[in-house]
Amino acid sequence: MLNENIRLARKSKGLSQEELAVKLNVVRQTISKWEKGLSVPDADLLISLSEALETPVSALLGETAAEPKPDVLKAISEKLEVINLQLARKKTLRRKIFHWSFIAVCVLSAGAFAALFILNSPYLGWDYGDPETAVIGVGFHALEWLFVRAAPIAMLGAAAGAFLTRDKR
């Protein structure tokens, strides 16, 4: 059991018998004899061996060292694939949300322009001598003035955004 645990621990660290022998200041044949079960290391060498292999002495003496399973790599790659698919779905959803938001801005801007055109700004005929209608009329006029200047820029930006976020399939 010790011989197999030494061999498995050495291989898991990617060391050759020669490299391990150099770390322990012994000859390669000593490592070979340990791994073949022809001899065993003394207590001091066993401690040095566990340090060189970064493996507890108890694992070398009794616990069976398990060989790395090839399925571990497959499981990790499957998990990464699932995560990539989730990220791709989120990206697609985010793009669709932006796309439809841009289209909504275009439609709302066009609707507001149409409403202003159809209503022909009725508050312009208000009597601004009355303080209440004067304040409301000036507020509407300021909003209309701001909208007429900002909306075309917003509409062009939204149209460009809708074009850039379209589904290219």
Sequence and secondary structure as in RCSB ss.txt:
>XXXX:A:sequence
MLNENIRLARKSKGLSQEELAVKLNVVRQTISKWEKGLSVPDADLLISLSEALETPVSALLGETAAEPKPDVLKA
ISEKLEVINLQLARKKTLRRKIFHWSFIAVCVLSAGAFAALFILNSPYLGWDYGDPETAVIGVGFHALEWLFVRA
APIAMLGAAAGAFLTRDKR
>XXXX:A:secstr
 HHHHHHHHHHHTT  HHHHHHHHTS HHHHHHHHHTS    HHHHHHHHHHTT  HHHHHTS      THHHHH
HHHHHHHHHHHHHHHHHHHHHHHHHHHHHHHHHHHHHHHHHHHHT GGGGS TTSHHHHHHHHHHHHHHHHHHHH
HHHHHHHHHHHHHHTS   
